[in-house]
C-alpha cells in the first residue's frame, strides 16, 4: 500500500510540476514579449522625438544599435532611411504598423519581415520634420526575445528536477507517516492471532487517526479475549479427549485379551464367530482411540520437528508396511520419485500412511495406488502425491473430507475399518509444517491428494 501511495503521489507531483514548468515558460515568454513591445514603443518615441525638426538626411547621423532596425517613411510610403537596408525605394504604406501610424492609431505588430527574412516586432509613430510629416518605425527581432526565454529553460529544468527530488523525499516521509498506523494495526492483529497482543499507543498526532487506533485497540482487546477463551476451550477439549482415550484404552485392552482367551478355549463355532466379531470391533475401537490420541497431541503441538527427511524412503516404508492390507483388497501400490523435505520423520510417515491406507481402503477390486515424490525445479519444494483408481469423492463432499469424523459413506467406512480421523490428522500435521494440501477427485474414477512441503 505504501508503494502504491508513493507512486501515486510522485506521478501527481510530477504532472503538477510539469504543468507549472510549461506554464512558467509560457508566462515568462509572454512577459518578455510584453517587455519587448514596451521597449519598441519607447524606442520609437525616442527616435520620433530626435527626428522632430530634422531632415531625413541629417537624421541618418543618429546612432542605431545593431539589434534595432530604424526606418523613416514619408506620407507617400517611400522609405527615406532604413538602418538595415541600403535599398530604400519600395513603398511601405501597406505595412500594418505604418498604415496604423498614419491613421492616428499606432499599434504593435509581430510579423515576418520579407526584407530581413525573420520575425520582427514593429511599432511606428508620426512626427514633424523639416521634410514634412514622416513615420518613424522601430523594429526588433523576435529571436532576441525567444533567445532570452531559451536561456532561462535550463535554469527552470534544474529547478524542476530539484523540486521533484524534494517532493520525492518528502513523499517518502509523508507516506510513511500515513501508512505507519496501518502497519502498526496489521502487526497488532498478527500479534493477536499469535496470542501476543499489545495495545498500540495513540501517538500519531492526528485526532481522527488516534481515535481510530483507540477503537481498534478496544476491538482487538475483545478479540484477544475471545481467542484466548476459544484456545482455552480447545485445550480443555484436547485434554479431555486425550484423558478419555487413555482411560478407555486400558479396559479395552483387557476386553480384547479376555476375548482372545475365549476364542482359544471354546470349541463352539458360534462362540468363535462371535469372538471374531468382538475382536474386529475392539480393533476398530483401538484404532479410533489411537487416532484420537494422535489428533489431541497434534492440536496442542506448536513446535514442528525441523529435520531433513527422505520422503521417498518414507513412502517405500509405508508401501512395505501396508503390503498385506493391499493384498487382502487386491490393490497394487507403486512408489516412484525422489526428494526430501523439512518435516519430522514420524509425522511424514503418518501423513503418507493415512493417505495410502485410505487409497487402498476406498479402492476397487484390482485397483491401483500410485505414490509419487517430486522435487520442484528450483529445489524449494517437495511434494508427495497419492493417486488411486477408487470410488472417488463427489464435489459436495470434497470440502469436508478433512473434518474429523466426516465420512462420505459411513457404512462403508465402518465395514472397512476407517475411523473418520485419518484426513483430519493429515490436515493438522500439514498445517504444523505450513505444507499445502491439494485434493482432486472424480466420482467413480478416483482421488488424488498432493501434500507439498518446504524442501529446505
Phi, psi and omega in degrees: 000318180301319180296318180295316179297317181298314180296317179299315180298318181295317178297315180298314181294319180298314179298316181297316180293324178294320177297316178297320180299310180296317179296322179297317178297318180296315179296317180299318180295313180297321180298317180289328174296318178297319178296319180294320178296319178295323179295317182293326177294315181297314180298320180299316180296321179297312182291323178297320179293323181291326183279347186299123179087351179267168172266162180299322183292319180289335180290343181291347179279351178289131182288137179233126178299158182296328183269012179236136177250125180246129181229133176250127187230135179274178185294342179272358179093001181281137179279116179273330180205138175217119184292343182245009185213130179280321181277105186242029185268343184284151183282141181242015181294335181282350180290132186303317184290328178289314179299320180294320181294313179292337179276359178083015180226071184300143179209154179277138178233139174241117182202172181278132178265114178290336179290314182263346178075032177201164179288139181225156172255121186246150170205141183219147174221158178264155178207156179273126177234180178294339179267005182106195180286128177231164177255124176259117182242134177240141179222142173233147183289142177296326183296343175293317178291313182297323179296320179296318179296317180299325179294333181278344184299311179304319179297317179295324178297315178297321177297318178299313181297319178296319179295322178296318180297312179298319180295321179297312180297316180296322180296322179300312181292316182294315179297320178301319179293325180287323185276336185306315178300322179295317179296320179294321178295318178299314179299322180293319180293323175297318179296321177300316180297327180272358179082017182242044185297135174221134183294140178276127177293140177274089190230019191270353175077009177235124187300318183291316179294318179298320179293320178298314179298321179299315179293323177296322176300319180295312181296318181295322177297317177296317179298318179298319178298318178296316179299316179299319179297316179296316180295320177297319180294319178296318180296317179297318179296317179297318178297320179298313179299317181297314181293316180296317180297317180296317181292327180287332187292322183296305178295329179294321177297321178295316179301315181297320180295314179298320180296320177299320179297317179299317182296323182282336187258346183272150175251356183273127181297322181295321179291321181294319179295319177296323178296322179295320177296318178298320181296319179295316181292322177295321178294319179296319179292324176297316178298319179297316180296319178299318179293321178297319177296317180298317180293322178297318178296321180293324182293331180261358181275132178237353183245099178290158178276112182269092178216153180279118183241133177283104184290328178296318178295320177300316181296319178294323178296317178295320178303317180293316184291335181257012183297318180293317178301318179293320181295321179299329181257010178055047179241135180263129179247126177239148179234135178217162176092168179221153176159153179232165181209165176275096180197145177299138183302315181293323177294319178298318180296321179297317179299308183296317181299314180296318181293314181292320179299316177296319181297326177285314186298321184255029179265178178260160177298125183082012182282178182230149172233122181249121179250123184230132176253126183227132175256137183295159182300326180274358177074011183271334185230149173226133183240150172242123181243128177243114182240135180234168177250038187273208188284341180077172182233128179293156188300325183289341181265344188297329181284350187246353189294341180270002176279147181294140179063013178275128180233131176292318178228097188298318183293319179294321180298317179293321180296324183267357175093012180286148180260344183083008181244353186302309182287332174296321177294318177302314181298317181294318179294317179299318179296323180299327182257006181067026181277152179263141177242131179233128181240132173227131182208146176228128184301127179082356181247316179146177183229141175234127177237129183239127178244125185244124180251163169288133183279338182203000000 
